[in-house]
């Protein structure tokens, strides 16, 4: 039974280490050079203090910004997420259909199976760079 439990626990997504901000599960969808791609990740704040996502950057695009969505009169639209706060022991999800990263004016094609670097800049935690896998759109 312990071996089964160890195997299951070994396959689960890593949680934030206590006292750290962690960015995990990062990916982006394919897009052509000069275009716009959507990026996603999970930010987990394992600290005892709130932190602020000051900005996002990538060497793969001229601009990277965080966006949320709002629904008004039955229409869904994007709204910039300016300095979102991640409460202590909480998380911020960038996921399809919700908050996301816009990688605009791509400097090259993003192709399935490739990786790109996303750099998250936090007020307290500082710079956290992660590799993001490129996936086919909608996968």
SVG drawing of the C-alpha trace seen along z (x, -y; Angstrom):
<svg xmlns="http://www.w3.org/2000/svg" viewBox="-27 -48 42 50">
<polyline fill="none" stroke="black" stroke-width="0.4" points="0.0,0.0 2.8,-2.4 4.4,-1.8 1.1,-2.6 0.8,-5.8 4.4,-6.8 3.8,-6.2 0.6,-8.3 2.2,-11.1 5.2,-11.1 2.9,-11.7 1.1,-14.7 2.0,-18.3 4.5,-19.9 3.1,-22.2 4.9,-25.4 7.7,-25.0 6.8,-26.7 8.3,-30.2 8.6,-30.4 6.7,-31.6 6.6,-29.0 5.5,-29.2 4.6,-25.8 2.8,-24.1 3.7,-26.8 2.7,-26.4 1.8,-28.5 -0.1,-27.7 1.4,-27.6 1.5,-30.9 3.2,-32.4 6.0,-34.9 4.7,-38.4 1.4,-37.1 0.0,-36.7 0.1,-33.6 -1.7,-32.8 0.4,-31.7 -0.6,-29.9 0.9,-29.0 0.1,-28.5 1.6,-30.8 1.6,-29.4 2.5,-31.7 3.8,-29.5 4.9,-32.5 3.2,-34.1 2.9,-37.4 1.0,-38.5 3.0,-39.2 2.4,-41.2 3.0,-40.1 4.6,-43.3 5.1,-42.2 5.8,-39.3 8.4,-39.2 9.8,-36.8 12.7,-36.9 10.2,-35.3 7.9,-38.4 8.1,-42.1 5.4,-42.3 4.0,-40.0 1.0,-41.1 -1.4,-39.4 -5.1,-39.6 -8.3,-38.5 -11.8,-38.2 -15.0,-39.9 -18.5,-39.2 -20.9,-42.0 -24.3,-41.8 -23.5,-38.3 -20.3,-39.3 -16.9,-38.1 -13.9,-40.5 -10.3,-40.7 -9.1,-43.2 -5.5,-43.9 -4.5,-42.5 -2.4,-45.3 -0.3,-44.2 -2.5,-41.3 -2.0,-40.4 -1.4,-36.7 -2.4,-36.3 -0.3,-34.4 -0.8,-30.6 -3.0,-31.2 -2.5,-30.9 -3.2,-32.7 -4.2,-30.5 -3.6,-31.5 -5.7,-28.9 -7.6,-28.6 -11.0,-30.4 -9.8,-32.6 -6.9,-34.7 -4.0,-34.3 -0.8,-35.8 -0.8,-37.6 2.6,-37.2 2.4,-39.8 4.5,-40.5 6.3,-37.2 9.9,-37.3 9.7,-33.8 7.2,-31.0 6.1,-29.1 5.9,-25.4 4.5,-22.4 7.1,-20.7 9.4,-23.7 10.0,-25.6 10.1,-29.3 11.2,-31.2 8.6,-33.2 10.0,-35.5 7.7,-36.6 8.7,-39.6 7.3,-39.8 7.4,-42.7 8.8,-40.5 10.0,-37.2 11.8,-39.0 12.5,-37.3 11.3,-33.8 12.1,-32.3 10.4,-29.2 10.4,-27.1 7.0,-26.8 6.2,-24.0 4.5,-25.0 1.4,-23.0 -1.0,-22.8 -3.8,-25.4 -6.7,-24.1 -4.8,-21.1"/>
</svg>
